[in-house]
Amino acid sequence: MSNKAKEVVRSFYESDLLKDEQAFSEFLHPEVELYWNSSFGFSKKNLTDIKNMFKEMAVAFESLKCEISHILAEDNKVSIRYTFLVKTIEEPDHEEAVAHFISIWELRENQLYRGYQISQQGDLTKENLRTYFQ
Protein backbone atom coordinates (compact mmCIF):
# COMPACT_ATOMS: atom_id res chain seq x y z
CA MET A 1 0.00 0.00 0.00
CA SER A 2 3.01 2.33 0.38
CA ASN A 3 3.04 3.54 -3.23
CA LYS A 4 -0.75 3.92 -3.36
CA ALA A 5 -0.70 5.83 -0.05
CA LYS A 6 2.02 8.16 -1.35
CA GLU A 7 0.04 8.88 -4.49
CA VAL A 8 -3.12 9.67 -2.51
CA VAL A 9 -1.24 12.15 -0.30
CA ARG A 10 0.64 13.66 -3.25
CA SER A 11 -2.59 14.06 -5.24
CA PHE A 12 -4.29 15.82 -2.33
CA TYR A 13 -1.51 18.37 -1.90
CA GLU A 14 -1.18 18.94 -5.65
CA SER A 15 -4.90 19.60 -6.11
CA ASP A 16 -6.30 23.14 -6.20
CA LEU A 17 -7.38 23.36 -2.57
CA LEU A 18 -8.61 26.95 -2.91
CA LYS A 19 -10.98 26.29 -5.80
CA ASP A 20 -11.74 22.55 -5.91
CA GLU A 21 -14.10 21.67 -3.06
CA GLN A 22 -14.39 18.11 -4.41
CA ALA A 23 -10.76 17.49 -3.39
CA PHE A 24 -11.80 17.45 0.26
CA SER A 25 -14.43 14.73 -0.15
CA GLU A 26 -12.18 12.77 -2.51
CA PHE A 27 -9.03 12.78 -0.37
CA LEU A 28 -10.10 13.43 3.24
CA HIS A 29 -11.83 10.76 5.30
CA PRO A 30 -15.16 11.97 6.78
CA GLU A 31 -13.68 11.45 10.27
CA VAL A 32 -10.34 13.11 9.48
CA GLU A 33 -8.45 14.69 12.38
CA LEU A 34 -5.41 16.92 11.99
CA TYR A 35 -3.23 17.68 15.01
CA TRP A 36 -1.26 20.79 14.11
CA ASN A 37 1.61 22.46 15.95
CA SER A 38 2.52 25.82 14.43
CA SER A 39 4.35 28.95 15.47
CA PHE A 40 0.91 30.15 16.64
CA GLY A 41 0.31 27.15 18.93
CA PHE A 42 -1.58 23.85 18.81
CA SER A 43 -4.86 23.23 17.03
CA LYS A 44 -6.96 20.20 16.24
CA LYS A 45 -8.99 20.28 13.05
CA ASN A 46 -11.75 18.09 11.67
CA LEU A 47 -13.12 17.98 8.13
CA THR A 48 -15.28 21.09 8.55
CA ASP A 49 -12.41 23.03 10.12
CA ILE A 50 -10.05 22.11 7.28
CA LYS A 51 -12.58 23.09 4.60
CA ASN A 52 -13.27 26.40 6.36
CA MET A 53 -9.55 27.15 6.67
CA PHE A 54 -9.10 26.82 2.91
CA LYS A 55 -12.25 28.88 2.23
CA GLU A 56 -10.77 31.68 4.35
CA MET A 57 -7.47 31.39 2.50
CA ALA A 58 -9.29 31.70 -0.83
CA VAL A 59 -10.43 35.18 0.20
CA ALA A 60 -6.83 36.43 0.55
CA PHE A 61 -4.96 34.36 -2.02
CA GLU A 62 -5.27 34.28 -5.79
CA SER A 63 -3.53 30.91 -5.90
CA LEU A 64 -1.95 28.31 -3.65
CA LYS A 65 0.71 25.91 -4.86
CA CYS A 66 2.35 23.10 -2.96
CA GLU A 67 6.03 22.36 -3.61
CA ILE A 68 6.85 18.91 -2.23
CA SER A 69 10.48 18.27 -1.31
CA HIS A 70 10.16 14.87 0.39
CA ILE A 71 7.54 12.15 0.57
CA LEU A 72 8.10 8.82 2.32
CA ALA A 73 5.71 5.97 2.97
CA GLU A 74 5.49 2.83 5.03
CA ASP A 75 2.34 0.73 4.83
CA ASN A 76 -0.60 3.14 5.31
CA LYS A 77 1.47 6.02 6.76
CA VAL A 78 2.99 8.84 4.70
CA SER A 79 5.38 11.63 5.71
CA ILE A 80 5.52 14.69 3.50
CA ARG A 81 7.68 17.84 3.65
CA TYR A 82 6.41 20.76 1.60
CA THR A 83 6.06 24.50 1.20
CA PHE A 84 2.89 26.38 0.34
CA LEU A 85 3.52 29.16 -2.17
CA VAL A 86 0.85 31.80 -2.64
CA LYS A 87 -0.05 34.68 -4.90
CA THR A 88 -2.08 37.33 -3.14
CA ILE A 89 -5.03 39.12 -4.69
CA GLU A 90 -3.13 42.39 -4.28
CA GLU A 91 0.00 41.04 -6.02
CA PRO A 92 -1.08 38.25 -8.39
CA ASP A 93 2.23 38.33 -10.29
CA HIS A 94 4.34 37.74 -7.18
CA GLU A 95 4.63 34.28 -5.62
CA GLU A 96 5.99 33.81 -2.11
CA ALA A 97 6.50 31.01 0.40
CA VAL A 98 3.87 31.45 3.09
CA ALA A 99 4.81 28.43 5.25
CA HIS A 100 6.87 25.25 5.45
CA PHE A 101 5.32 22.01 6.70
CA ILE A 102 6.10 18.46 7.70
CA SER A 103 3.06 16.20 7.99
CA ILE A 104 2.60 12.56 8.86
CA TRP A 105 -0.63 11.03 7.62
CA GLU A 106 -2.34 7.74 8.40
CA LEU A 107 -4.66 6.62 5.62
CA ARG A 108 -7.92 4.74 6.01
CA GLU A 109 -9.99 3.59 3.03
CA ASN A 110 -7.47 5.33 0.72
CA GLN A 111 -8.17 8.72 2.33
CA LEU A 112 -6.23 10.93 4.73
CA TYR A 113 -7.54 9.96 8.15
CA ARG A 114 -5.21 11.04 10.98
CA GLY A 115 -2.59 13.76 10.52
CA TYR A 116 0.20 15.16 12.66
CA GLN A 117 1.67 18.39 11.33
CA ILE A 118 4.23 21.00 12.25
CA SER A 119 4.69 24.27 10.41
CA GLN A 120 6.59 27.50 10.51
CA GLN A 121 6.32 30.73 8.59
CA GLY A 122 8.02 30.83 5.21
CA ASP A 123 11.73 31.63 5.31
CA LEU A 124 12.74 33.18 2.01
CA THR A 125 16.50 33.00 2.45
CA LYS A 126 18.27 31.28 -0.44
CA GLU A 127 19.94 28.73 1.81
CA ASN A 128 16.63 27.65 3.33
CA LEU A 129 14.71 27.57 0.06
CA ARG A 130 17.42 25.43 -1.53
CA THR A 131 16.63 22.66 0.98
CA TYR A 132 13.02 22.60 -0.20
CA PHE A 133 13.49 22.94 -3.94
CA GLN A 134 16.42 20.68 -4.80
Beta strands, then each sheet from edge to edge (+ up, - down):
strand 1: 28-38
strand 2: 41-45
strand 3: 61-74
strand 4: 77-88
strand 5: 95-108
strand 6: 111-121
sheet 1: 2+ 1- 6- 5+ 4- 3+
end
